[in-house]
Amino acid sequence: MRAPYIRIVTSFFLALSMPCVVLANPPEGLDNFAIHNKGKTSSSLSPLVSYAKSAWISPYSTLEAVASTPLAKNLLTYGAKVNVGGAYGDRSSYLLRYDWIFTPTSSLSLKWSHEDWKYISTAKDSYGVEYNYFIAVGDRSGLYGSIGGYYRFLKQRWNKPWWSPFNFNTKDQEYYFTGALGWKGSLSETSYFTFDMNVRDTWSYYNFDNVAFDFNFYLGTGKNFVWRINGGVRTSAIWSGTMYPSQYYGGLGFVVF
């Protein structure tokens, strides 16, 4: 009886601590005005080629691009992702996000994301509201995080038109909180790394049974250009105490400001 009790207690305290800290992939938007630009917004473009190996489906590669555009003192972020290897074209995603920046390194964001899984005629729309922050520690390092909630609509082939981005004709709906906690560490004046754990990523929100750990290197070659090396693992079955690694992934890209 002792081992299950320890697993339950560990999971409980992890559940309590999770929303208080944030994620290894810095939340899109926050990476622009807070983590890289230290309180200033700028236009940016971030393409990434990645490879994922999952416990549930065959390995696949993706190509994604996320861009940000300043709107007065706030920030608009948008992007798209598509399969480029494995089952080409079977999975795709896109997003739109608006950050209301009320201090130089914190914001309230509204986000819409849409995902298509064409191979099973299924799509998902998610709507999220999050508070995002970066707390500087020293000149170039700091703690970052995000906490909020989302509501999602999952549409099957009988919820016609299942592929429509704003089709709410489904009873398969869910809401949950979302959060991430991470650390930015300085490597040089233009290079740094981020490490975090999260129940969200750029394209999806997850329930608390899926927790990811992400690592990014940002290697600067100039003031407005950094190479990005990404890697991470997403786990399943956290409540049973096993935290099974359900997916490994890594990618290479760059960010232009």
N, C-alpha and C positions, 0 to 999 in steps of 0.2 A: 504493500500500500504506500510505502514511503516514496518510491520513485515516481508514480503518477502524481502524488501530492506535490512533489518538488516541481514537476513539469507544469502543473496547473498554476502554482504560485509564480514561477518564472514567467510564464506567458502573461499572467495578470499584470505584473509589474512592467513588463515590456509594453503591454497595451497602454498603460498609464503614461509611460515615458515617451512613447512614439510621437504623439502630436506636439510635444513640446520642443522637438528638434526636427531638422528637415533632411533633405534628400541629396543623394550623391550626384545625380544629374541636376545641376542648378535649375530651378524653375525657369522656363522660357520667359523672357522679359526681365526678370530679376538679374539674370546673368549680364544683360546689356547695361542697365543704368546703375547697378549697385556693385556687382562683383568685378566687372572689368573696368567700367568707366568711373568708379568711385563717386557716384552721385550725379552724373551727367548722362543725358540720353544722347544717342546717336543712331544713325542708320546702320544696319548690320545685315550680313548674309552669312549663314552657317550651313554649308552642305556636309553630308556625312554618308559614307558607304559603310555598311555594317553586315555582320554575319551572325546568325543565331542558331544554336543547337538546342532543341527542345526535347523534353521527355515525352511529349504527346504527339508531335507532328514531325515530319522530316525537316532537316536543316534547310535554311533559306537565307538569301541575301536581300538587303533592301537599300534603296537610295532615298535619302530625304533631304529637304532643304527648309530652313526656317529663317525668316527675315523679320526685321523690326524697323518701324518708321516712327519718328517722333511726331506727336500731335500736340502743339503748344508745349506744355510742361509734362505731358503724359506720353504714353507709348502704345502703339498698335503693333501686335505681333501676329504673323500668319505663316502657314507652311503646309507642305504636303509630303507624303511618303508613299512609295510604291515598291512592290517586289521586283527585283531585277534578276533573281536566280531562284532555282527550285521551281515552284509552280508560278511562273511569271504571270503577273496581272491578277492573281487570285485574291490578293489582299492589298488594300490601299487605305490611306487615312489623310485627313486634312483638318486644319484647326484655324481658329480666329480668336484672338485674346486682346483685351484692352486693360492696361494698367493705369489706374488713377494713382499718381505718385504724390503723396501728401507730405513726405519728408524725403530728403535726398536719397536715402537708401531703404525706403519701405513703401509698400503700395497695397492697394486693394484691387484685385484683378477679377474680371468677368471673362469666362472662357467657354467657347463652344468647340467641340471636336466631333468628327464623324468618321466612322470606320466601316469599311465594306469587306466582308468575307464572301467573295463571289462564288467560291467553290461549294458553299453550302447555302447560297442565297439568303444571307443574313447580314444585317447592318446594325450599327449602334450609334446613337446620338447621346452625348454627355454634355451637361451644363454644370460648370463649377464656379464657385465663389471662394477666393482664398485671400488671406492676409499673408504678405510676403515681406521678409526683412533680411537685412545684413547688418551685423554688429562688428565693426572694425576692432581688431586687436593688433595694435602696432600700426605700422604704415601700410602694409600690403596684405595682411592676413585677416581672418575673421570668421565668425560663425554666421551661417545663413539658414533660413528655414521658411516653411510655409505651412499654414494650417487653415482648413476650411471644410467645405462640404460639396458634394455633387449630387445630381439627379440624372439618371440615365434611362433611355428607352431602347429596349432590345427588340428588333423587328425580324420576324421569320418570313419565309416565302408566302405564307397565307396573309400576312399583314400588308397587302398590296397598297401602293407600290413600296416594297420592302427597302428598296435602294434610296428612296427619297430622303434628303437630309432633314426635312421638317415634317415628316410623317409621324404623328403621335398615336396612330391607330394600333396600339398594342397594350395588352394588360401586363406584359412582362416589364415592369418598372422597378427601379431600386434607387434608394438614396443612402448615402453613407458619408462619414467624414473622411477627409484626406489630409495627409501631412508628410513632411519631410524634414530632415535635420542633417546639416552638413558642415564641413570645415573647409575653408580655403586656406591653403598654405603657400607661402611665397617661395619660389625657387630662385628668382632673380628679379631685376626691375621690370622685365616684360614677360616672365614665365611664372606659372603657378600650377597647383594641382587642386582638385576638389575631391572630397570623399564624403559620401552620405548614405543614409538608409531612408527608404521611402515607401509609400503605398500609392505612388503616382509616377507617371513618366510623361514625356512630351505629348504622347498621343492618347493615353488611357488613364483612367482611374481604376483602382483595384480595391476590393474589400480587404479586411484586415487579415485574411488568411493568406495573403500574398505580400511578402516583404522583399524588397530588393536592396542590394548593396552595390553602389556604383563608384567607379574610380575614373577620373579624367585628368589627363595631362594637357596643359595649354602651354605650348612652347613658342614664345614670341620671337619673330625675326625682324620686328620693327614696331613702331608705335601703333599701327593700325592693322596688323596681320599676325595671327597666331595659328600654328598647327594644333590640331586637337586629336588626341589618342584616347579612346573610350573603351571601357570594359566593365563587366558586371555580372551578377548572378541574381536571379529572382527565385525565391523559395516558395514552397507550398506547405500546407498542413502545419502552420505555426501553432494552432490551438491544441494539436495532439502532442506537441513537444518535439516532433521529429525534424521540422523545418527542412523538408526534402528539397534539394536543388532542382527545380523544374525547368530552368532555362539558363544557359550561358550565352553571352553575347559580347562582341567587341567591334570596334569601328575605327575608321580613320577619316579625318576631314580637316577643315580649317574654318576660321572665322575672320571676316573682313569687316572693319568698322569704318 
